[in-house]
Amino acid sequence: PLPFGGKSFDLDCVLERLEDALSKSQTQSTVAHSVAASDTSDLTDLDSMAGDKMAPCRNMCNTLMIELLKAKNAQGAATEVKVALRKLGYLTETFSGKLFISCCTELGLDSLVSPQKGPIGPISPVSVSSHKSYDVDQLSELIFAVGGAEEDDDRVDALEDLRDFVDKHPNINLESHVSGLSGPFRNYIMEQMKSPFRTPLRQS
């Protein structure tokens, strides 16, 4: 059977669960960040930012949307995702809607989101491969590694791997790719990628 294309695959249900997961993860991150901000311990700013335990969940949601769009686009049916989101009322001003827009932008599926409420037209099955020269899944895994690192040294290594990947692929729209992450973690990633210096966490 085709990925995300079997008769038993319920696209509406998947998108509903995706919106629910994104909404709950955002709520948990907001609460956790508020606690971290009021904490008087010796935690560093980096610890409080990278301590967002819901970042892997949002990264998983991002990967799911990317893979869903890639599979549907290969089947010539990427518009089904937009139609389903619109039917559910998720197309604009929702977490899943914003994720859909950012992932379409990342994959070069501009005809699905520009204009956002315009007519739905067919897209070329080759648009994804012709737009990118990098592995979206690998990029997601590298970002996931930064958020999931528990030790400082591991976080430094993960950041170096991510920075190397971004440097090798200058066409990456990283800001679009991390748009589904929490504000603090997203800002941290963007700041680290813009900085020419490695995070000074290693102990000599």
C-alpha positions in Angstrom: 0.0 0.0 0.0 1.0 3.6 -0.6 2.3 5.6 2.4 -0.6 7.5 4.0 -2.7 6.3 1.1 -4.4 3.0 2.2 -8.2 2.7 2.4 -8.0 2.5 6.2 -5.9 5.7 6.5 -8.1 8.4 8.1 -6.5 11.8 7.2 -9.0 13.8 9.2 -8.3 11.8 12.3 -4.5 12.2 11.9 -4.8 15.9 11.5 -7.1 16.2 14.5 -4.6 14.2 16.7 -1.7 16.3 15.3 -3.5 19.6 16.3 -4.2 18.1 19.7 -0.6 17.1 20.2 0.8 20.5 19.1 -1.7 22.3 21.3 -0.9 20.3 24.4 2.8 20.4 23.9 2.7 24.2 23.5 0.7 24.5 26.8 3.2 22.2 28.6 6.1 24.2 27.2 4.6 27.5 28.3 4.1 26.2 31.8 7.6 24.7 32.0 9.2 27.9 30.7 7.3 30.0 33.3 8.6 27.7 36.0 12.1 27.9 34.7 12.0 31.7 34.4 11.0 32.0 38.1 13.5 29.4 39.3 16.2 30.9 41.5 18.6 28.0 41.1 21.9 28.2 39.2 20.5 26.8 36.0 22.1 28.6 33.0 20.0 30.2 30.3 21.0 27.4 28.0 19.7 24.8 30.4 16.3 26.5 30.7 16.0 26.9 26.9 17.1 23.4 25.9 15.2 22.0 28.9 12.0 22.2 26.9 11.0 18.5 27.2 8.2 19.0 24.6 10.6 20.0 21.8 11.0 16.3 20.7 7.2 16.0 20.5 6.9 19.1 18.3 9.8 17.9 16.2 8.0 14.6 15.7 4.9 16.5 14.6 7.0 18.5 12.1 8.5 15.3 10.7 5.0 13.7 10.4 3.7 16.7 8.4 6.8 16.7 6.2 6.5 13.0 5.4 2.7 13.2 4.9 3.2 16.0 2.4 6.0 14.2 0.6 4.0 11.0 0.3 0.9 12.8 -0.8 2.8 14.9 -3.3 4.4 11.7 -4.8 0.9 10.4 -5.2 -0.2 13.6 -6.9 -2.6 14.2 -4.0 -0.9 16.8 -1.8 -4.0 19.0 -2.1 -5.9 16.4 0.0 -4.0 17.7 3.1 -5.1 21.3 2.4 -8.7 20.3 1.8 -8.8 18.2 5.0 -7.3 21.1 7.1 -9.8 23.5 5.6 -12.7 21.2 6.3 -11.6 20.8 9.9 -11.2 24.6 10.3 -7.5 24.2 10.9 -6.1 25.9 7.8 -5.4 29.2 9.5 -4.5 30.4 13.0 -4.0 26.9 14.4 -0.8 25.0 15.3 -1.4 22.4 12.6 -2.3 25.1 10.0 0.9 27.0 10.7 2.9 23.8 10.6 1.3 22.9 7.2 2.3 26.3 5.8 5.9 26.1 7.1 6.3 22.5 5.8 4.9 23.4 2.4 7.4 26.3 2.3 10.2 24.0 3.3 9.3 21.5 0.6 8.7 24.1 -2.1 5.0 23.4 -2.4 4.2 27.1 -2.8 1.1 26.5 -4.9 -0.6 25.0 -1.8 -0.1 28.1 0.4 0.1 31.1 -1.9 -2.5 32.4 -1.7 -3.5 30.6 1.5 -7.3 30.8 0.8 -7.0 30.8 -3.0 -8.1 28.0 -5.4 -6.4 24.7 -5.0 -4.5 23.8 -8.1 -2.4 20.8 -9.1 1.3 20.7 -8.3 4.2 19.0 -10.0 5.3 15.7 -8.4 8.9 16.7 -9.0 8.7 20.0 -7.2 10.0 18.6 -4.0 13.1 17.1 -5.4 13.9 20.0 -7.6 13.5 22.5 -4.8 15.8 20.9 -2.3 19.3 19.6 -2.3 19.3 18.3 1.3 17.6 15.6 3.4 14.7 17.1 5.4 14.6 14.1 7.6 18.2 14.4 8.5 17.8 18.0 9.3 14.9 17.2 11.7 17.0 14.5 13.3 19.8 16.9 13.9 17.4 19.5 15.5 15.9 16.7 17.6 19.4 15.7 18.8 20.0 19.2 20.2 16.7 19.3 22.0 17.1 15.7 23.3 20.7 16.1 24.6 20.9 15.6 28.3 24.6 16.3 28.8 26.4 19.6 27.9 29.0 17.8 25.8 26.3 16.0 23.8 24.5 19.3 23.2 27.7 20.8 21.9 28.3 17.9 19.5 24.7 18.1 18.3 25.0 21.8 17.7 28.2 21.3 15.8 26.6 18.6 13.6 23.6 20.9 12.9 25.8 23.9 12.1 27.9 21.8 9.7 24.8 20.5 8.0 23.4 24.1 7.6 26.8 25.4 6.4 26.9 22.7 3.7 23.3 23.5 2.5 23.0 27.3 2.3 19.6 27.0 0.7 18.0 25.7 3.9 15.3 27.9 5.3 16.0 27.0 8.9 13.6 29.5 10.4 10.8 28.0 8.5 11.8 24.5 9.5 11.9 25.3 13.3 8.7 27.4 13.3 6.8 24.6 15.0 9.1 24.5 18.0 8.7 26.4 21.2 9.7 30.1 21.2 12.7 29.7 23.6 14.1 26.6 21.9 13.5 28.1 18.4 15.3 31.3 19.3 18.1 29.3 20.9 18.6 27.3 17.7 18.6 30.4 15.5 21.0 32.2 17.7 23.4 29.3 17.8 23.3 28.9 14.0 24.0 32.6 13.5 26.9 32.7 15.9 30.4 31.9 14.5 31.5 30.7 17.9 30.9 27.3 19.5 28.9 27.2 22.7 31.5 27.4 25.5 30.2 24.4 27.5 33.1 22.0 27.4 35.3 21.8 30.5 39.0 22.0 29.8 
